Amino acid sequence: MTQKTIILAEEINQEINPVTFELIDLAGKLAPSEDPEIVYPTHTDTDRAKQLAEKTGLRVTRLKIQGSRGYNPETYKQAMQTYLEQKRFTYLLAANNTRNRDYIPALAHRLGNSCISQISGIKQSENKICFLSPMFAGKYEALLEPETGSAFLLAQPGSFQANPPLFETVGEVVEQTYAGKPKFIHSQGMEHDQEESEDLKKAQVVVSAGRGINEQDNLELIKRTATLFNKGSMACSRPICDMGWLDYKYQVGETGATVTPEVYMACGISGSMQHISGMSRSQLIVAVNKDPGASIFNHADICIQEDAASFLETFLEVCS
Ligand SMILES: Cc1cc2nc3c(=O)[nH]c(=O)nc-3n(C[C@H](O)[C@H](O)[C@H](O)COP(=O)(O)OP(=O)(O)OC[C@H]3O[C@@H](n4cnc5c(N)ncnc54)[C@H](O)[C@@H]3O)c2cc1C
């Protein structure tokens, strides 16, 4: 059976991850006249496949990975290989996240296909499609073309439209089981490192610090600005946590929290894709950065070219 595009579904907090809808949007751009198919590999007993078929109207394969106590790159790779070997496809679309980057490039290589990660857009000319992938903290974009007939594409969350498509029918759900045993890696389950901050989850205004805040003491300015708002919370980029200045529960981004507040204020944050993927669905983005070429300005609604600490001091003065 010929299948043009296959989408690897994602879930988050027991819901369909909006990035799955972004992948459907991307599939529509790549092959507007053909419906993609969804594959949902899982080691749990959730009925997310049914939910996906209802919300998308697309055919969903629930690929049950038996006997695994948690995510295991070896079994996921083998299960997906077994599934894909029955298919003819041009693209496999997946989210550019830690798990997929862990096993998808190896899977693509095993099947003799190209793999392009961190895709933030596409460029179509008459007879070819190229994929945009940010380089040098988002200051440049590489234009990449897969060499092989089929390609695995890892799309950066936040780069495409996340609106569920309007289908009137419910898609078909197909069950497939993979029962192979891993040879090299045995998963012993998962441990959750640290909960996200409750304030951050509920915040309507998020004031976030990046490396450009320069001194740990300046975090006080971030905190005071956040407390100006009724439902305000502080947050930060990863280097702030890595330096031990704030707990990881405040980190926003691919390996931290995903936030969708009314206002997100990025202070001294460059705008790496790993950070953007956690806050790009905020309603209004305000960026304060002293570099006029900072990539965050491409994502912001309000761009302020200023020293972050001086700006916050003035802002607090005006507001008090
Ligand atoms: C697998 C993986 C996962 C990751 N996950 C995440 C994640 O979840 N979240 C995350 O944030 N990062 C994550 N990262 C790290 C990410 O790639 C970036 O390194 C990080 O986001 C950069 O943080 P930053 O913008 O604070 O720092 P930088 O990139 O160093 O940027 C600092 C910015 O501050 C500006 N600046 C400097 N001085 C001032 C000043 N005085 N006033 C105003 N602006 C100033 C600079 O112009 C610059 O734009 C991840 C990386 C990897 C490899």
The ligand as a Tripos MOL2 file, in Angstrom:
@<TRIPOS>MOLECULE
LIG
   53    58     1     0     0
SMALL
NO_CHARGES

@<TRIPOS>ATOM
      1 C1         19.0270   18.5380   24.1920 C.3       1 LIG1
      2 C2         18.9690   19.9750   24.6240 C.ar      1 LIG1
      3 C3         17.8480   20.4120   25.3090 C.ar      1 LIG1
      4 C4         17.7650   21.7350   25.7330 C.ar      1 LIG1
      5 N1         16.6560   22.1460   26.4100 N.ar      1 LIG1
      6 C5         16.5350   23.4560   26.7350 C.ar      1 LIG1
      7 C6         15.3600   23.9300   27.3970 C.ar      1 LIG1
      8 O1         14.4210   23.1750   27.7210 O.2       1 LIG1
      9 N2         15.2840   25.2450   27.6790 N.ar      1 LIG1
     10 C7         16.2840   26.1440   27.3640 C.ar      1 LIG1
     11 O2         16.1420   27.3390   27.6580 O.2       1 LIG1
     12 N3         17.4070   25.6980   26.7650 N.ar      1 LIG1
     13 C8         17.5650   24.3930   26.4600 C.ar      1 LIG1
     14 N4         18.7140   23.9710   25.8600 N.ar      1 LIG1
     15 C9         19.8400   24.9380   25.7190 C.3       1 LIG1
     16 C10        19.6760   25.8070   24.5000 C.3       1 LIG1
     17 O3         20.2300   25.1600   23.3670 O.3       1 LIG1
     18 C11        20.3760   27.1570   24.6880 C.3       1 LIG1
     19 O4         21.7310   26.9370   24.9890 O.3       1 LIG1
     20 C12        19.7600   28.0070   25.7930 C.3       1 LIG1
     21 O5         18.3590   28.1130   25.6090 O.3       1 LIG1
     22 C13        20.3890   29.3910   25.7660 C.3       1 LIG1
     23 O6         19.9450   30.1040   26.8910 O.3       1 LIG1
     24 P1         20.0110   31.6770   26.9070 P.3       1 LIG1
     25 O7         19.2020   32.2290   25.7870 O.co2     1 LIG1
     26 O8         19.6570   32.1110   28.2890 O.co2     1 LIG1
     27 O9         21.5730   31.9730   26.7380 O.3       1 LIG1
     28 P2         22.3940   32.4780   25.5110 P.3       1 LIG1
     29 O10        22.1170   31.6930   24.2850 O.co2     1 LIG1
     30 O11        23.8030   32.5880   25.9820 O.co2     1 LIG1
     31 O12        21.8320   33.9490   25.2320 O.3       1 LIG1
     32 C14        21.9870   35.0290   26.0730 C.3       1 LIG1
     33 C15        21.3370   36.2260   25.3950 C.3       1 LIG1
     34 O13        21.3920   37.3300   26.2650 O.3       1 LIG1
     35 C16        21.7240   38.4870   25.5200 C.3       1 LIG1
     36 N5         22.3730   39.4060   26.4540 N.ar      1 LIG1
     37 C17        23.6490   39.3760   26.9350 C.ar      1 LIG1
     38 N6         23.8320   40.3710   27.8230 N.ar      1 LIG1
     39 C18        22.6480   41.0360   27.8880 C.ar      1 LIG1
     40 C19        22.2090   42.1550   28.6370 C.ar      1 LIG1
     41 N7         23.0280   42.7800   29.4960 N.pl3     1 LIG1
     42 N8         20.9280   42.5570   28.4790 N.ar      1 LIG1
     43 C20        20.0920   41.9410   27.5740 C.ar      1 LIG1
     44 N9         20.4580   40.8880   26.8550 N.ar      1 LIG1
     45 C21        21.7130   40.4320   27.0060 C.ar      1 LIG1
     46 C22        22.6240   38.0150   24.4200 C.3       1 LIG1
     47 O14        22.5610   38.9160   23.3220 O.3       1 LIG1
     48 C23        22.0050   36.6520   24.0810 C.3       1 LIG1
     49 O15        21.0350   36.7920   23.0700 O.3       1 LIG1
     50 C24        18.8260   22.6490   25.4470 C.ar      1 LIG1
     51 C25        19.9280   22.2040   24.7270 C.ar      1 LIG1
     52 C26        20.0070   20.8860   24.3260 C.ar      1 LIG1
     53 C27        21.2160   20.4330   23.5650 C.3       1 LIG1
@<TRIPOS>BOND
     1     1     2 1
     2     2     3 ar
     3     2    52 ar
     4     3     4 ar
     5     4     5 ar
     6     4    50 ar
     7     5     6 ar
     8     6     7 ar
     9     6    13 1
    10     7     8 2
    11     7     9 ar
    12     9    10 ar
    13    10    11 2
    14    10    12 ar
    15    12    13 ar
    16    13    14 ar
    17    14    15 1
    18    14    50 ar
    19    15    16 1
    20    16    17 1
    21    16    18 1
    22    18    19 1
    23    18    20 1
    24    20    21 1
    25    20    22 1
    26    22    23 1
    27    23    24 1
    28    24    25 2
    29    24    26 1
    30    24    27 1
    31    27    28 1
    32    28    29 2
    33    28    30 1
    34    28    31 1
    35    31    32 1
    36    32    33 1
    37    33    34 1
    38    33    48 1
    39    34    35 1
    40    35    36 1
    41    35    46 1
    42    36    37 ar
    43    36    45 ar
    44    37    38 ar
    45    38    39 ar
    46    39    40 ar
    47    39    45 ar
    48    40    41 1
    49    40    42 ar
    50    42    43 ar
    51    43    44 ar
    52    44    45 ar
    53    46    47 1
    54    46    48 1
    55    48    49 1
    56    50    51 ar
    57    51    52 ar
    58    52    53 1
@<TRIPOS>SUBSTRUCTURE
     1 LIG1         1 GROUP 0 **** ****
